Amino acid sequence: MSKVLCNRQRALDYMGRADIDAIVATSPVNVTYFTGYYCWLNGQFKKYMVKPGGSGELLPLFGVFSAKGESALVVDAALAVNAMDVEGLDLWVFGGGMFDRSGEVSALEGRQREVYELLADVPIAETAVEALVGLLQEQKLDGARIGLEADGLPAGTQAAIEGALPGVEFKDCSNLIRLVRMVKTPEEIGRMARGAVIGEEAALASLADARAGCSMSEVGQQFRVEVGARGADLDHFAFGVKGMGLATEADYVLGEDDALYVDYGCVYQYYCSDSGLTLALSPLSDDWARKYEALRECLDAGSRAMIPGARASVVPAAMWDVLHEYGISASFPHGHGLGLEVRDYPILVANTGLRVCDDCVDEPADLPLETDMVLNLEAMVFVLGVASVHIEQSFVVGADGGRALTAQDRSRPFYLA
């Protein structure tokens, strides 16, 4: 059985502080977080794709997480079967006009039987909003205070929800959800660790076949194959071109003396990995070796600064201190959270002075680090028209700083034999 992924106790703590009785997630990624349900179509299908002349809004989908710690899903009937294996999920559907219900059914058992009976029990709600209203009414939340993920929610959909439930006090909780997602559960950390292993193995296997005269597009395609063979999906494969930034689509052919940035990641059981190294086709000159050593020490300093309670900006400041000691001023040493998306909060950059706020939370954007955050650090040097070097790794925040999410050798560039 699949699991609901969310950090339940953390979500309940934030809900208690915000005095809300439930969260209604509206984006596909956060519906996955609170319900364990996933279908690729929910992030792709837009209204005009099924109703010509319609808008570019995604078709609606809702995940509900209550103060009882229970999860429920509102999903198009045609996609409900994707939730069949999620343990303990309360499933509500809408639509269903495509089903022929005249067949004789006898062989279905367990959760298959439950989903069948749900789909066969007509009438089914016509719209997602109608199904959501029914769900909230059954849970006696139609007079409650509810956090609604408003960021990205079409105005018409939000108005329909609020109009159908006049007794509910809705509060935007878009940033509350982001703050909940920052700290990972053991299940989440385990998935990300496995994803990081897959990404590293796939990258090393792909780069091992690279040679002068080889196209980096071909290497990237091989990375895709290697990731798939290990049970994951491609997230990204990027590389440097003569110090002119990062590329994903350029058909760049490697030269004999190239040194270049390589950044790669995959998605394993919905969770992202993000790693990077330097590919060198020949030994680095003393100057470039010194630049690489600066990056290595830079990441070491950043990981040591990952102490619970330290503000996010402390980490890039420690990284910059090292680069400045090496005389490097053109770079972007930074970091970010990692999870269901390749960038979660916190973002490890200099303090912007902004705030992370909505109707439920209001905190400085320079967020404090917490135990069991999974944070990615990266640093690079691009010398325009010449070459680039790069190091990127993920860490889990602990009492003594960051520990590597998985073993990755960054003591030297990846040299071609």
Sequence and secondary structure as in RCSB ss.txt:
>XXXX:A:sequence
MSKVLCNRQRALDYMGRADIDAIVATSPVNVTYFTGYYCWLNGQFKKYMVKPGGSGELLPLFGVFSAKGESALVV
DAALAVNAMDVEGLDLWVFGGGMFDRSGEVSALEGRQREVYELLADVPIAETAVEALVGLLQEQKLDGARIGLEA
DGLPAGTQAAIEGALPGVEFKDCSNLIRLVRMVKTPEEIGRMARGAVIGEEAALASLADARAGCSMSEVGQQFRV
EVGARGADLDHFAFGVKGMGLATEADYVLGEDDALYVDYGCVYQYYCSDSGLTLALSPLSDDWARKYEALRECLD
AGSRAMIPGARASVVPAAMWDVLHEYGISASFPHGHGLGLEVRDYPILVANTGLRVCDDCVDEPADLPLETDMVL
NLEAMVFVLGVASVHIEQSFVVGADGGRALTAQDRSRPFYLA
>XXXX:A:secstr
 B   S HHHHHHHHHHHT SEEEE SHHHHHHHH    GGGGT BHHHHSTT  S B   EEEEETTS EEEEE
EGGGGGGGTTBTT EEEEE  TT    S   S  HHHHHHHHHHHSSS BSSHHHHHHHHHHHTT TTSEEEE  
TT  HHHHHHHHHH TT EEEE HHHHHHHHTB  HHHHHHHHHHHHHHHHHHHHHHTT  TT BHHHHHHHHHH
HHHHTT EEEEEEEESTTS EESS   B  TT EEEEEEEEEETTEE  EEEEEESS   HHHHHHHHHHHHHHH
HHHHT  TT BTTHHHHHHHHHHHHTT  S   EEEE SSSS EEEEESS  S EEESSS EEESS B  TTBEE
EEEEEEEETTTEEEEEEEEEEEETTEEEESS    SS EE  
